[in-house]
Every structure is written in C-alpha cells, then in structure tokens.
Amino acid sequence: MISSNRMLYLVATGAPLSSHVHRAVVLGRDQGWRVAVIATNAASAWLDHDALERLDVPILNEHRQPDTTKRLARPDAVVLAPGTFNTINKLAAGIADTYALSVLCEALGADRRLVIVPFVSQSLAGHPAWTPSLATLRQAGAHLVDPRSGQLGVDGPLESGTGDAVARAFRWEWALAPIADMTDRRLGQ
Ligand SMILES: Cc1cc2nc3c(=O)[nH]c(=O)nc-3n(C[C@H](O)[C@H](O)[C@H](O)COP(=O)(O)O)c2cc1C
C-alpha cells in the first residue's frame, strides 16, 4: 500500500515564481503531503512571508549547526520551483554550497523523485552551460516542467519581461503532477 503523509520539500530560488510558493504549500497539503519550504537567500526577497507564516510551514534556508538535531524528516519528493539559472547549473554540476543545493544534490544522488520548473530568460538560456545542465538533470531522472504550459519535458526559456505574468498564471498542479502517485489522498483512502 502507498503510505500517506509523505514529506515534500518545496525549494524556492531567486525568481518571480517564488512569490507564489505559499499556494504550493496549500495544494501540497491538500494532496496529502507534509510540506517544508527550502529557500535560497535570493528567494527571500520574493517569498510572501506573511502568507507562509499563516500556514505555519517550516522555512529553512541554512544548514543546521553540527551539534543540533535534524529539523525535518527526509523528503520523499523535492520540487524545485522556480529553478533559477544559477541553481540549476550548480545542481547539474554537483555543487552543494548552500542548504538548498545540498538538499537538491542529495535528492538527485539518492534517486528521490525530483521535479524542476526551470524559470530563466532567453538571454540566460543562451549561455553554453544551460542546455547541457538540463540534459544532465533529465538523464538523472528529474522531471522537467514548463512554467508556461505545465508540459512535462518541455523547458523553453521565458521571453524577457514576462516573468511576473508567467508566475501569476502558473498552476502548481503542474509541478505536483509528477509526484501525484506518491500519496494515497487522491485515491480517497
Ligand atoms: C527582479 C529580478 C528577477 C530575476 N528573475 C530571474 C529569473 O527569472 N530567472 C533566473 O534564473 N534568475 C533571475 N534573477 C536572478 C537571480 O535572482 C540571481 O541569479 C540569484 O543569484 C539566484 O540565486 P539562487 O539560485 O541561489 O536563488 C532575477 C533577479 C532579479 C533581481
């Protein structure tokens, strides 16, 4: 039987979609997940801290101190949304120099379910590192979701200046769809 109440980490980075991560918390809980938000420093400027506080969701941004106990259960699934150019390239290269990147690198290394919503402009996507990074992550089993259409496996860049509008129109169901089979809530059990 599929176990319920599994742990989902939502990793937020420094791009406009992070303004709406609180909506993913609500949706994830509705779908039967226990949810935590892992934020990069750059994500902080976008997060709706009041909404997240009202939801009483753990928000972690740094490693624990060595002499303290673990704060969260291990994730069963990790959703990186939005995924910035910076974080996605570092993840593909195996760089774990922030807490968020450690979580992401571990998810990939431990073969946990990982969903990525790349959120980059055309100019950044033209950089030679970008296409190989996405290919590496795809080959490693990550599920890439297009931020404009929700299509799986599509990762086209955003037209410059459209980030806020794409973020407002984004449906978090798209990001959670690749992990929907992991809880029993939708089966009505
Ligand atoms: C207004 C604004 C919008 C940004 N939008 C994006 C974006 O859509 N995609 C992206 O990759 N970086 C974007 N950036 C740049 C990232 O925030 C920056 O590269 C940051 O270092 C990313 O750090 P992180 O990956 O640790 O979150 C934006 C920056 C600003 C100030």
The ligand as an ORCA input file, in Angstrom:
! r2SCAN-3c Opt
* xyz 0 1
  C      13.930     41.223    -10.398
  C      14.768     40.005    -10.627
  C      14.261     38.961    -11.367
  C      15.021     37.799    -11.597
  N      14.496     36.807    -12.315
  C      15.225     35.700    -12.556
  C      14.688     34.617    -13.305
  O      13.519     34.625    -13.733
  N      15.482     33.539    -13.537
  C      16.764     33.459    -13.058
  O      17.429     32.454    -13.312
  N      17.305     34.464    -12.342
  C      16.566     35.569    -12.066
  N      17.104     36.585    -11.332
  C      18.493     36.479    -10.876
  C      18.642     35.568     -9.635
  O      17.850     36.053     -8.563
  C      20.127     35.541     -9.231
  O      20.876     34.905    -10.262
  C      20.388     34.838     -7.935
  O      21.777     34.862     -7.664
  C      19.896     33.403     -7.940
  O      20.295     32.777     -6.742
  P      19.669     31.374     -6.314
  O      19.777     30.479     -7.484
  O      20.558     30.971     -5.172
  O      18.283     31.630     -5.847
  C      16.342     37.712    -11.075
  C      16.847     38.766    -10.294
  C      16.064     39.880    -10.067
  C      16.622     40.972     -9.192
*
